[in-house]
């Protein structure tokens, strides 16, 4: 039998092992020296808004015409004894603001500079100032803020600093701290668990080495991306999780198989070749699948999704290449010494027989009563997913920070203690065909338009707040919170109001930006789902030569993801377990997070599916016995899959300690999905479904079977699934 390309590559890795390891060392040094500089060059938090949307157009036009009014810094001044009517209160604030250096502050606005009552709280004991920083870029404005942040406190008053720049700075700091903490905590725990799983230090260190190389590779890939495009700071969390998690998963699969093959092959070279031909093939299919799913994020225009798509694909490819080159080279160098530094004597023994052990008993229990297992699991997963039916979408702002963080305290105070949405009005820019001032007709038209907006249900006031040439600005206040469905409804009604006859109108602001973000994601999501499903279906067909198994895998993933969405909605939107998990809910979910969760978890779930079904197919090809193949595959992979999931849960769990709420949400959601997927779904529901389907699992029309024979991802060039198609169909068991 002629060797497959995977076997031949395994032999190349064996013979060129020293050269491969030298190259890996150079890549690791490059990643450690240059790649880690990503922390200094990555963009700040943000990137959630939809480019080229009406709200973005309005913001750009408003900035060009009236200057920036984004609220770079918002300083909340308060006193228990003094009110804003007190000369002492006034003097403390005005002197503090007047002393700020003009080189760092472009402008500022307060109650005393504008006379507007919106700067005074309902109690009269609080006031705030809005500061626009000098600088044309985020980095320049951050530098300006760093220069003045120690000068913002007013004497005799309590001063709290919030706004866009301090919020982004706090999120950046928390993100970097969470990565450092997660890496420091996870590596010792992972090494201990791998030591227990493998029973020896040599084998346990190999997946960690691939994980570490994956992290350094992901940092290097992101650093390269910063040379050509913007990269969100949140991509660091995601790529670090993927780099470490997938690296360990792939390492676990390959090392486990290599130790098995040492007992079946005559030489180390043969063991490496067979390992790459089997587990290496699985890693390739899994890696390509995960990379394609993450690549679908590039379809979205939002910066955060696109940058995580870029970084995620690069990270998965680094892990996959490391697992298929560096790890076989390491195994070739170690050979039987992979079992050295043992903590238990059973390490060097041959694998247990297929008809023994706990996984064997579970497998045969599922084979005897597949429907009894499948039905309640499906009902449970659907029930867990039901809270997602009442999800409330919201934006990412200071409420993502801990309840004690100053930017969040400022944001909540502005929303509750000050009238009229002072920092989050709905803003409409009206562009006339000629100057407004001096034209009675345009002035009357603008006044009439503002009056129509004032009568939109939910709008509490509509005021013209600026006129410059042919551009006018109208600010609308409203009662609901800026991210509520009621506020989004108001935006929709405002946009439905006809603009003046000789003008165009664009509506923006926080609420409008969220509305446009939802519209953008809703428009792109079906195309993303279609691309992911078609690509996954094609790859799984090329891996298994069946049309049924790809459909089954997609349905299983949909059930896992629905349960994940429901649980995170129940926890993070509704506030259950908030005390235990250490966060303060704001009653909403950012729409970008479920998209990220879909991309990451769909790919990771396919990782386990491919590993399980590959072993089942391997046995089915040899015997033609569907039931026996399922039981054997589960017995051989159950421990590896649950171990891989446990290790990945540890990695994600370390990142879930983050004080940034939506990063915690992402981590908890992934942990829930992994727990359900690696236990109920892959270990019980998939085998039960395959038992019910019988030999139909492996069905494909004759032309497609011939196509698979020529072009499929085969372990060898022997017979494919159609070679046993003549086996008698199995009766379904319940």
Order of alpha helices (4+ residues) and beta strands (2+ residues): alpha-alpha-alpha-alpha-beta-alpha-beta-alpha-beta-alpha-beta-alpha-alpha-alpha-alpha-alpha-alpha-alpha-alpha-beta-alpha-beta-alpha-beta-beta-alpha-beta-alpha-alpha-alpha-beta-alpha-alpha-alpha-alpha-alpha
